[in-house]
Amino acid sequence: MRESKKAVCVALVGMGWAGEMHAKAYNHVYGVDVRRKIVCGLEKSLPEFAGRYCFEEYTRSFDDVLADDEIDVVDLATPPFLHREMMIRAMRAGKDVICEKPLTGYFGEPEDAKPIGRVSKKKMLDSVREAVNDIEAVMRETGRRLFYCENWVYAPAFQRACELMRQKGSTIVQMDSIAGHKGSPAAYVKYWEKSGGGVLSRNLIHPLSTAVYAKRVEMESRGLKYGGVWSISCDCAQIMKGIENRYIEADPMDTEDWAHVVLTFADGTKATLTSGDTFVGESVTTFDMYGNDAVFKCRFSQCDMLDLYFADERGIENAYFVEKSDSNAGHHRAIVSEEIIRGYYGEIQDFMECIRDDREPLAGFELAKEVTELVQLAYFSAEQNRTILLNRK
Ligand SMILES: NC(=O)c1ccc[n+]([C@@H]2O[C@H](COP(=O)([O-])OP(=O)(O)OC[C@H]3O[C@@H](n4cnc5c(N)ncnc54)[C@H](O)[C@@H]3O)[C@@H](O)[C@H]2O)c1
């Protein structure tokens, strides 16, 4: 355990949507003294961001973050193509790493024809396996740890469901989930070489991670060994290309805007997971677990805490009710305290306690590694148009 008086010294890298959620979360950590030392980002508004979230310093250079001996942990809320290099450099500089999803992906090699989304998915799978092995090797060599930002795992509704599932001793037999949006405002997401894929690696990764986590927790709580995923089948598509889309922000170049995955776990449990940039109206984020004696239905965005109706948008044009809503007029089931309900406060709280107490997080390298592999296997399945059987003993 760390000396209880020493603060955990944090550097946040990235100040987009994810960076802002993390910055808010650091302000709400309790029981751990957190020092917000540096924020690093490229936007003009960096000084204002640093002031708003109480960072002592700001910089536009990642090298400055690495050179700061006081930093204990570097929080990467940067685009996916930067994760691998940044996390390896941070660990080699003696820092633990918090990394947003996805851990990593395939971002192209010099010989690839452009756009790289058409590269063979077997090549992508092999290359990503190598990248994950590199990260693992550096973790081992440096003794540094990785905390994986899968906020769905930390959503209070899901954690409460897991707690009750353990208490009841239920066996999960089926999981169904939707992670649906109408695109992303982040500029990089349309290019495979920046994002490592489309909605599968960007959004479907949330239910995928949550299903893997849930099955592991369920089996371990019943004293059984988690046997992993035995088969995966995936269908990916680019649906919106060529369709008039006034209300959808997606403009994929070589990435998919719709994906559906079926997982079969070692014990036969099925998970059906769907994601798309095709969900006009507002975001849909549901995760349902059907057990042998119970049902758990988790909702991570809309809920019934605040039901609204506005006859028109006058005065509330810029109000935020729920992510990616088309209009503020009409009926809304507003999200209240999104940072809490969607798990962002929970993940940062857990990571800070882990550093203070030297314990493992709910979402760490093991989960990130398994899910990164499954994402690549899903792309491979979609390309091959067949179910991929995993050779497990
Ligand atoms: N968990 C979630 O709900 C969630 C939601 C959105 C994004 N994300 C993840 O968060 C990450 C960032 O996504 P985003 O949507 O916030 O992206 P974004 O494009 O809005 O923000 C990226 C940030 O990284 C900074 N950056 C880029 N290159 C940099 C460099 N070389 N040095 C320093 N800073 C640099 C940019 O200045 C920007 O502030 C991605 O991995 C994404 O998958 C997670």
The ligand as an ORCA input file, in Angstrom:
! r2SCAN-3c Opt
* xyz 0 1
  N     -15.959      5.489    -22.983
  C     -16.657      6.308    -23.735
  O     -17.846      6.491    -23.573
  C     -15.948      7.072    -24.815
  C     -16.622      8.076    -25.517
  C     -15.923      8.766    -26.495
  C     -14.609      8.432    -26.772
  N     -13.998      7.427    -26.088
  C     -12.593      7.063    -26.373
  O     -11.769      8.131    -25.936
  C     -10.687      8.331    -26.824
  C     -10.753      9.758    -27.364
  O     -11.965      9.935    -28.040
  P     -12.670     11.382    -28.155
  O     -13.993     11.138    -28.790
  O     -12.615     12.083    -26.860
  O     -11.699     12.057    -29.232
  P     -11.482     13.595    -29.577
  O     -10.956     13.627    -30.962
  O     -12.704     14.372    -29.231
  O     -10.329     14.028    -28.540
  C      -9.004     13.551    -28.655
  C      -8.090     14.403    -27.805
  O      -6.752     13.911    -27.947
  C      -5.858     15.045    -28.107
  N      -4.692     14.641    -28.866
  C      -4.658     14.133    -30.119
  N      -3.384     13.918    -30.488
  C      -2.592     14.285    -29.438
  C      -1.198     14.301    -29.195
  N      -0.333     13.877    -30.109
  N      -0.760     14.753    -27.999
  C      -1.606     15.199    -27.073
  N      -2.963     15.195    -27.227
  C      -3.434     14.744    -28.410
  C      -6.690     16.071    -28.863
  O      -6.133     17.353    -28.663
  C      -8.060     15.886    -28.204
  O      -8.149     16.681    -27.061
  C     -10.825      7.245    -27.898
  O     -10.045      6.145    -27.553
  C     -12.292      6.880    -27.848
  O     -12.541      5.555    -28.256
  C     -14.645      6.766    -25.112
*
